[in-house]
């Protein structure tokens, strides 16, 4: 049988890491929907369009050639045929993604693509509105949270590992601003679906959080993964 897992939550909670591991452990397809919005944000920046200018973003959205592919089981994101999987992780692209994702025309296009990818497959998706909009009938909906300070510390370590100059306080402020933007936007705001299970990952390792999600999924459809293995 096919199944679907929707993992929503604020920026930096660990959604992508956990979703990837759950997909790997269950043999499901993994889709990082946030990466698709990041690609549109990058497209706007590269064309000198202010991501906050909804009218201009809506106009360029149809021309943003965003594709998702998989190499050795890992998701790659392409923009106009160019692999931008690493570029879209830059802080300025993250900020742009939050803005362009609030534009209804962008969301409609991305949601159509996401549903098409999910059709006929067991799938694990993470994002901001998967359980409330993209996959409202998901087998399991998880709302993953973590304290802002914990999320900022994780993100700061990631940025420092690649030589980014951002300070911890700058990263924390960016996290808090992203939370405000995502929760108050008019188009599909970040919110917990009524039937979602909240998982607080503040004090959990990635593997502990993965095991919690697998346990929840097993409760819905029976055993889904072998014991052992760690999240990466």
Backbone torsions as a table, in degrees:
resi	resn	phi	psi	omega
1	UNK	NA	148.4	176.4
2	UNK	-90.3	155.8	179.6
3	UNK	-145.4	165.9	177.1
4	UNK	-138.0	138.8	177.6
5	UNK	-122.2	124.5	178.1
6	UNK	-108.0	119.9	179.1
7	UNK	-116.8	109.9	179.3
8	UNK	-111.3	165.4	177.2
9	UNK	155.3	173.2	-177.5
10	UNK	-71.2	165.4	179.8
11	UNK	-59.7	135.0	174.7
12	UNK	83.5	7.4	-178.9
13	UNK	-78.0	-12.9	-179.8
14	UNK	102.7	16.6	-175.3
15	UNK	-57.3	-48.3	-175.3
16	UNK	-65.2	-44.1	179.4
17	UNK	-59.8	-45.8	-177.1
18	UNK	-71.5	-42.5	179.7
19	UNK	-62.6	-42.8	178.3
20	UNK	-58.8	-45.2	-177.7
21	UNK	-67.6	-40.3	178.3
22	UNK	-63.1	-42.8	178.4
23	UNK	-62.2	-43.6	-178.9
24	UNK	-64.1	-41.9	-177.1
25	UNK	-71.7	-22.8	-177.5
26	UNK	-107.7	-4.9	-178.4
27	UNK	76.4	15.6	-179.4
28	UNK	-87.1	164.7	174.9
29	UNK	-81.4	135.6	178.6
30	UNK	-104.7	134.3	175.9
31	UNK	-132.0	115.6	174.5
32	UNK	-88.3	95.8	-175.7
33	UNK	-69.1	-30.2	179.2
34	UNK	-60.5	-31.9	179.6
35	UNK	-63.8	-30.6	179.8
36	UNK	-68.9	-41.1	176.9
37	UNK	-68.5	-34.4	176.7
38	UNK	-62.1	-38.2	179.8
39	UNK	-64.7	-39.3	176.9
40	UNK	-66.5	-39.3	176.9
41	UNK	-61.5	-42.0	177.4
42	UNK	-63.5	-40.5	179.1
43	UNK	-59.4	-43.6	179.1
44	UNK	-63.6	-46.3	-179.2
45	UNK	-61.0	-43.0	-177.3
46	UNK	-67.4	-20.6	178.9
47	UNK	-102.7	11.9	176.2
48	UNK	69.6	22.9	179.2
49	UNK	-97.1	129.9	177.7
50	UNK	-66.9	118.2	-179.0
51	UNK	-58.6	-19.7	179.6
52	UNK	-84.4	-8.6	179.4
53	UNK	-87.3	91.4	-173.5
54	UNK	-57.6	-39.0	-177.5
55	UNK	-64.7	-45.0	-179.7
56	UNK	-70.5	-36.9	177.8
57	UNK	-64.5	-42.6	178.3
58	UNK	-60.4	-36.6	-178.9
59	UNK	-69.5	-35.2	-177.4
60	UNK	-88.7	-16.1	-175.9
61	UNK	-52.6	-43.2	-179.0
62	UNK	-62.9	-22.5	-178.0
63	UNK	-91.3	-6.2	-179.9
64	UNK	-77.9	103.0	-176.2
65	UNK	-83.7	82.7	-177.8
66	UNK	-97.9	129.6	177.6
67	UNK	-133.4	152.4	176.6
68	UNK	-119.0	132.9	177.6
69	UNK	-134.7	176.1	-178.5
70	UNK	-134.7	131.8	177.2
71	UNK	-127.5	120.6	-177.2
72	UNK	53.1	36.8	177.4
73	UNK	82.6	-2.2	-178.5
74	UNK	-103.6	137.9	-179.5
75	UNK	-72.1	135.4	173.0
76	UNK	-123.8	145.1	-178.4
77	UNK	-115.3	133.2	-176.7
78	UNK	-120.3	139.9	177.3
79	UNK	-125.3	111.7	-175.7
80	UNK	59.9	33.9	179.8
81	UNK	84.5	-4.9	-178.7
82	UNK	-97.9	132.0	178.9
83	UNK	-72.8	114.8	-177.7
84	UNK	-116.1	20.9	-174.3
85	UNK	-57.0	-33.3	178.7
86	UNK	-88.2	-40.5	-179.0
87	UNK	-57.0	-37.6	-174.9
88	UNK	-71.7	-5.0	179.4
89	UNK	-90.9	-2.7	179.2
90	UNK	-65.9	145.9	-177.6
91	UNK	-54.7	-40.7	-178.2
92	UNK	-68.2	-28.3	177.0
93	UNK	-75.1	-37.2	175.7
94	UNK	-58.8	-44.2	179.0
95	UNK	-64.8	-39.5	179.1
96	UNK	-66.1	-37.7	-179.7
97	UNK	-60.9	-40.7	179.6
98	UNK	-61.0	-36.4	-178.1
99	UNK	-76.3	-48.4	-176.8
100	UNK	-68.8	-26.8	-179.7
101	UNK	-70.8	-12.7	177.4
102	UNK	-85.8	-5.8	-178.4
103	UNK	-86.8	118.5	-175.7
104	UNK	-53.1	-40.9	-178.7
105	UNK	-62.4	-35.3	177.8
106	UNK	-69.5	-44.9	-177.1
107	UNK	-64.0	-42.8	-179.7
108	UNK	-58.1	-45.2	-178.5
109	UNK	-66.2	-44.1	-178.3
110	UNK	-67.9	-40.8	-179.9
111	UNK	-63.7	-40.0	176.4
112	UNK	-58.6	-44.1	179.6
113	UNK	-65.0	-42.4	-178.0
114	UNK	-64.5	-42.2	178.8
115	UNK	-67.0	-36.6	178.9
116	UNK	-64.8	-40.4	179.0
117	UNK	-64.8	-37.7	-176.2
118	UNK	-75.9	-22.4	-173.3
119	UNK	-60.6	123.2	175.7
120	UNK	81.1	5.3	-178.7
121	UNK	-124.8	153.4	163.3
122	UNK	-75.3	132.3	-170.9
123	UNK	-142.9	146.4	171.7
124	UNK	-120.8	120.9	179.9
125	UNK	-122.0	144.5	172.7
126	UNK	-128.6	150.1	-179.2
127	UNK	174.7	-144.4	-179.3
128	UNK	-112.8	-24.7	-174.7
129	UNK	-135.7	30.7	-176.4
130	UNK	-68.3	-49.9	-178.4
131	UNK	-73.3	-26.4	-177.4
132	UNK	-92.5	-23.1	-173.6
133	UNK	-132.8	-55.8	-171.9
134	UNK	-70.2	-49.8	-179.2
135	UNK	-125.7	70.0	-176.8
136	UNK	-64.7	-17.9	179.0
137	UNK	-108.0	26.5	-178.6
138	UNK	-56.8	145.3	178.2
139	UNK	-58.7	-42.0	179.0
140	UNK	-138.5	133.1	175.3
141	UNK	-117.3	126.7	179.4
142	UNK	-119.8	133.8	173.0
143	UNK	-109.8	103.9	-174.0
144	UNK	-92.3	124.5	-179.6
145	UNK	-126.7	164.1	173.1
146	UNK	-161.8	151.4	-179.0
147	UNK	-59.9	142.6	-179.6
148	UNK	-52.9	-41.5	-179.1
149	UNK	-62.9	-37.4	178.5
150	UNK	-68.2	-43.3	179.7
151	UNK	-64.5	-41.1	179.8
152	UNK	-65.3	-40.3	179.8
153	UNK	-63.0	-41.5	179.0
154	UNK	-63.0	-46.9	-178.3
155	UNK	-65.8	-38.2	179.2
156	UNK	-61.7	-42.0	178.5
157	UNK	-63.6	-40.5	178.4
158	UNK	-61.3	-46.5	-178.4
159	UNK	-66.6	-40.5	-179.8
160	UNK	-64.2	-33.8	-178.7
161	UNK	-66.1	-21.6	178.4
162	UNK	-108.4	13.5	174.5
163	UNK	79.7	15.4	179.0
164	UNK	-68.3	144.6	-175.1
165	UNK	-85.1	-2.8	-175.7
166	UNK	-59.2	137.8	175.5
167	UNK	-86.4	165.7	178.9
168	UNK	-60.0	-42.3	-178.9
169	UNK	-64.5	-36.8	176.9
170	UNK	-65.1	-40.9	179.5
171	UNK	-66.3	-42.2	179.2
172	UNK	-62.0	-44.8	179.3
173	UNK	-62.7	-38.9	178.4
174	UNK	-64.8	-39.2	177.5
175	UNK	-62.4	-47.2	-178.7
176	UNK	-64.5	-39.5	178.7
177	UNK	-66.2	-41.6	178.8
178	UNK	-61.9	-40.2	177.3
179	UNK	-59.3	-46.1	-179.4
180	UNK	-63.7	-45.4	-178.4
181	UNK	-62.5	-46.3	-176.0
182	UNK	-68.4	-33.0	-176.0
183	UNK	-82.6	-20.5	-175.0
184	UNK	-110.9	-2.0	-179.6
185	UNK	-66.1	152.8	-177.5
186	UNK	-74.8	-36.2	-176.6
187	UNK	-91.6	113.4	176.5
188	UNK	45.3	64.4	-179.7
189	UNK	-65.7	157.6	175.8
190	UNK	-66.1	121.0	175.7
191	UNK	-158.6	156.5	-180.0
192	UNK	-80.6	128.3	175.4
193	UNK	-64.6	147.8	-176.8
194	UNK	-58.1	-33.4	-177.6
195	UNK	-101.6	17.0	178.4
196	UNK	-84.7	150.9	175.6
197	UNK	-99.6	124.1	179.8
198	UNK	-82.8	131.7	176.3
199	UNK	-123.2	119.6	179.0
200	UNK	-93.6	113.3	-176.2
201	UNK	-97.2	12.3	-177.2
202	UNK	-55.5	-41.6	-176.0
203	UNK	-112.8	19.1	-179.6
204	UNK	-109.2	144.6	168.7
205	UNK	-74.7	166.0	178.8
206	UNK	-59.0	-42.1	-178.0
207	UNK	-67.5	-35.1	177.3
208	UNK	-65.3	-39.9	178.5
209	UNK	-66.7	-39.0	177.8
210	UNK	-61.8	-45.4	-179.8
211	UNK	-62.0	-35.6	178.5
212	UNK	-65.1	-43.5	179.3
213	UNK	-66.8	-41.3	178.0
214	UNK	-62.7	-38.4	177.9
215	UNK	-63.6	-42.2	178.7
216	UNK	-63.9	-41.8	179.7
217	UNK	-66.9	-40.8	177.7
218	UNK	-59.7	-33.4	178.1
219	UNK	-67.1	-20.4	179.8
220	UNK	-92.8	-39.8	-171.4
221	UNK	-128.0	4.6	-177.4
222	UNK	95.0	178.7	-177.3
223	UNK	-52.9	132.9	-176.0
224	UNK	-125.5	-11.1	-176.8
225	UNK	-154.5	149.3	176.3
226	UNK	-71.1	159.0	176.4
227	UNK	-70.8	156.0	175.9
228	UNK	91.1	175.8	-178.9
229	UNK	88.8	142.8	-177.2
230	UNK	-118.8	151.7	176.5
231	UNK	-74.4	142.8	176.1
232	UNK	-121.5	NA	NA
